[in-house]
Amino acid sequence: MSSKQHGAKFVVDVKSTGIFDIDPILKQNGATTDYWITGHSYMKRRCKEIGALCGFEKSGHYYLCDPLGRGYDDGIVAGIAILEMLDRAGSKKMSDLVATLPKTWGSPTMAPECPDDKKYGVVDAMVKEYEAAQKNGEQILGQKIKSLVTVNGVRVTLEDGTWGLVRRRRTSRRLSSWWRARYPMRRCARCSKTSMRVCANIRKSENTTRRSKGGSWRRSTNTKASASPF
């Protein structure tokens, strides 16, 4: 798609892969990616707002916009687009195309329980911690924070494309957290320290009076890279 329309814009939900940012072919074709809120109504509106060619969700919903489609989730149109892609690929199979993508390693999805009246405050606290870390130039695994996306929780991306996400679930008394790394050796430290940081904020919320719900959170004093959730 990006080869047919140079400078194409894509909208993807915050749970989606970071390959959109690091894929050499997308970079070569001048494609840009906007990470946005999960949900069909949010995705459709955002695609229209910025004139995106397509929108994608991790769940598999594809929103193909003009000239490929009409901007809503349509499985038949998405299927046609995939078949056209395979036709352009010649003798290559789908597995051959997937094999050319940059390799990443991921953690399982962590879902710590958190009361409904507390989970907004916990996620807000995580957002503030990472915003402060980025502002102060703090490093995680020897890298600075390249970008933060805070439209739906907080998505943290490092300089090499490693990224993590913490967000609240709308449909249950839980949070969601998972991480994707460019190198497998980072996975264990990333997962265990993320669980510790999220759970610490949950415990903090349980011991805080309701006046803190408006956002009067104190930042954790342990901000060294060794305590990073990555």
C-alpha positions as CSV (number, residue, x, y, z in Angstrom):
1,M,0.0,0.0,0.0
2,S,2.7,2.5,0.9
3,S,4.5,1.7,-2.4
4,K,1.4,2.7,-4.3
5,Q,0.9,5.9,-2.4
6,H,4.1,7.6,-1.3
7,G,3.8,9.5,2.0
8,A,0.7,7.5,3.1
9,K,-0.6,7.9,6.6
10,F,-1.7,5.0,8.7
11,V,-3.7,4.9,12.0
12,V,-3.1,2.0,14.3
13,D,-4.4,1.4,17.8
14,V,-1.9,1.7,20.7
15,K,-1.8,-2.1,21.2
16,S,-0.5,-2.7,17.7
17,T,3.1,-3.6,16.7
18,G,5.9,-1.1,16.7
19,I,7.1,-2.4,13.3
20,F,5.2,0.5,11.7
21,D,7.9,2.8,13.1
22,I,10.9,0.7,12.2
23,D,10.1,-1.1,9.0
24,P,12.7,0.0,6.3
25,I,10.2,-0.2,3.4
26,L,7.7,2.0,5.1
27,K,10.4,4.5,5.9
28,Q,11.6,4.4,2.3
29,N,8.1,5.1,1.1
30,G,7.7,8.0,3.4
31,A,4.8,6.4,5.4
32,T,3.9,7.8,8.8
33,T,2.0,6.1,11.6
34,D,-0.4,7.6,14.1
35,Y,-1.0,5.5,17.3
36,W,-4.6,6.0,18.5
37,I,-7.3,4.9,20.8
38,T,-8.6,1.3,20.5
39,G,-12.2,1.0,19.2
40,H,-13.9,1.2,15.9
41,S,-15.6,4.6,16.4
42,Y,-12.2,6.2,17.5
43,M,-10.4,4.6,14.6
44,K,-12.8,5.6,11.9
45,R,-13.0,9.2,13.1
46,R,-9.2,9.5,13.4
47,C,-8.6,8.1,9.9
48,K,-11.0,10.8,8.5
49,E,-9.4,13.6,10.6
50,I,-5.9,13.1,9.3
51,G,-6.7,11.7,5.8
52,A,-5.2,8.3,6.5
53,L,-5.0,5.6,3.8
54,C,-5.8,2.8,6.3
55,G,-6.5,2.1,9.9
56,F,-5.5,-1.1,11.7
57,E,-6.3,-2.6,15.1
58,K,-4.4,-5.4,16.8
59,S,-7.7,-7.3,17.0
60,G,-7.6,-7.7,13.2
61,H,-10.1,-4.9,12.2
62,Y,-9.0,-3.1,9.0
63,Y,-10.4,0.3,8.0
64,L,-9.4,0.9,4.4
65,C,-10.1,4.5,3.3
66,D,-10.4,6.1,-0.1
67,P,-9.4,4.9,-2.7
68,L,-9.2,1.4,-1.2
69,G,-12.5,1.5,0.7
70,R,-15.0,3.6,2.5
71,G,-13.3,3.9,5.9
72,Y,-15.2,1.4,7.9
73,D,-14.3,-2.1,9.0
74,D,-15.0,-4.4,6.0
75,G,-13.7,-7.9,5.9
76,I,-14.4,-8.4,2.2
77,V,-12.6,-5.3,1.2
78,A,-9.7,-6.2,3.5
79,G,-9.5,-9.7,2.0
80,I,-9.4,-8.2,-1.6
81,A,-6.6,-5.9,-0.6
82,I,-4.6,-8.9,0.8
83,L,-5.1,-10.9,-2.4
84,E,-4.0,-7.9,-4.5
85,M,-0.9,-7.7,-2.3
86,L,-0.1,-11.4,-2.9
87,D,-0.6,-10.9,-6.6
88,R,1.9,-8.1,-6.7
89,A,4.3,-10.3,-4.7
90,G,4.6,-12.7,-7.6
91,S,5.7,-16.2,-6.6
92,K,6.2,-15.2,-2.9
93,K,3.9,-16.7,-0.3
94,M,2.5,-14.9,2.7
95,S,5.1,-16.6,4.9
96,D,7.8,-15.2,2.7
97,L,6.5,-11.7,3.1
98,V,6.2,-12.1,6.9
99,A,9.8,-13.3,7.1
100,T,11.1,-10.0,5.7
101,L,9.6,-8.0,8.6
102,P,11.9,-6.8,11.4
103,K,12.0,-9.4,14.3
104,T,10.7,-8.5,17.7
105,W,10.1,-10.5,20.9
106,G,7.1,-10.0,23.2
107,S,6.0,-10.7,26.7
108,P,2.7,-12.3,27.7
109,T,-0.1,-9.9,28.4
110,M,-0.1,-9.1,32.1
111,A,-3.5,-8.2,33.6
112,P,-3.2,-7.2,37.3
113,E,-6.6,-6.8,39.1
114,C,-7.4,-3.2,39.9
115,P,-10.7,-1.7,41.3
116,D,-12.7,0.3,38.8
117,D,-12.6,3.4,41.0
118,K,-8.8,3.2,41.2
119,K,-7.6,2.1,37.8
120,Y,-7.8,5.6,36.2
121,G,-5.6,7.0,39.0
122,V,-3.1,4.2,38.6
123,V,-2.7,4.7,34.9
124,D,-2.5,8.5,35.4
125,A,0.3,8.0,37.8
126,M,2.2,5.8,35.3
127,V,1.7,8.5,32.6
128,K,3.2,11.2,35.0
129,E,6.2,9.0,35.8
130,Y,7.1,8.4,32.2
131,E,6.5,12.0,31.2
132,A,8.9,13.1,34.0
133,A,11.4,10.5,33.0
134,Q,11.4,11.7,29.4
135,K,11.6,15.4,30.4
136,N,14.6,14.6,32.7
137,G,16.4,12.6,30.0
138,E,16.4,9.4,32.1
139,Q,17.6,6.3,30.3
140,I,16.0,2.8,30.2
141,L,18.4,0.0,29.4
142,G,20.9,2.7,28.3
143,Q,18.4,4.4,25.9
144,K,16.4,7.5,26.1
145,I,12.6,7.6,25.7
146,K,12.0,8.4,22.0
147,S,8.3,9.0,22.3
148,L,5.2,8.7,24.6
149,V,1.7,8.2,23.4
150,T,-0.9,8.9,26.1
151,V,-4.2,8.9,24.3
152,N,-5.1,5.5,25.8
153,G,-2.9,4.7,28.8
154,V,0.8,5.2,28.2
155,R,2.8,3.7,25.3
156,V,6.6,4.1,25.8
157,T,9.0,3.8,22.9
158,L,12.8,3.7,23.2
159,E,15.4,4.7,20.6
160,D,15.7,1.2,19.1
161,G,12.0,0.7,18.7
162,T,11.5,-1.4,21.9
163,W,8.1,-0.4,23.4
164,G,5.7,-1.1,26.2
165,L,2.1,-0.2,27.1
166,V,0.1,0.1,30.3
167,R,-3.6,0.8,29.9
168,R,-6.9,0.3,31.7
169,R,-9.4,-2.2,30.5
170,R,-12.9,-0.8,29.9
171,T,-14.7,-4.1,30.4
172,S,-13.1,-5.5,33.6
173,R,-11.5,-4.6,36.9
174,R,-8.0,-5.0,35.4
175,L,-5.2,-3.2,33.8
176,S,-3.3,-4.5,30.7
177,S,0.4,-4.4,30.2
178,W,2.8,-5.9,27.7
179,W,6.1,-5.2,26.0
180,R,7.8,-5.8,22.7
181,A,11.6,-5.7,22.4
182,R,14.1,-5.7,19.6
183,Y,16.3,-8.1,21.4
184,P,15.2,-11.2,23.4
185,M,17.6,-10.7,26.3
186,R,15.6,-7.7,27.5
187,R,12.4,-9.6,27.9
188,C,12.7,-11.1,31.4
189,A,13.8,-7.8,33.0
190,R,11.1,-5.9,31.2
191,C,8.3,-8.2,32.3
192,S,9.2,-8.6,36.0
193,K,9.9,-4.9,36.6
194,T,6.7,-3.8,34.8
195,S,4.7,-6.1,37.1
196,M,6.4,-4.6,40.1
197,R,5.8,-1.0,39.0
198,V,2.2,-1.4,38.1
199,C,1.4,-3.4,41.3
200,A,3.2,-0.7,43.4
201,N,0.9,1.9,41.9
202,I,-2.1,-0.3,42.6
203,R,-1.1,-0.6,46.3
204,K,-0.5,3.1,46.5
205,S,-4.0,3.8,45.2
206,E,-5.5,1.5,47.7
207,N,-3.8,3.4,50.6
208,T,-4.7,6.8,49.2
209,T,-7.9,8.7,50.1
210,R,-10.4,9.6,47.5
211,R,-9.1,13.2,47.3
212,S,-6.1,11.7,45.3
213,K,-8.4,10.6,42.5
214,G,-8.1,14.0,40.8
215,G,-4.5,13.4,40.1
216,S,-2.5,14.5,43.2
217,W,0.0,11.7,42.9
218,R,3.6,11.8,44.0
219,R,6.1,10.4,41.7
220,S,8.0,7.3,42.8
221,T,11.4,8.2,44.2
222,N,13.0,5.2,42.5
223,T,13.6,6.4,39.0
224,K,16.9,4.7,38.2
225,A,17.2,2.8,35.0
226,S,17.6,-0.5,36.9
227,A,14.0,0.0,38.2
228,S,12.6,0.5,34.8
229,P,9.7,-1.6,33.6
230,F,11.6,-2.5,30.4
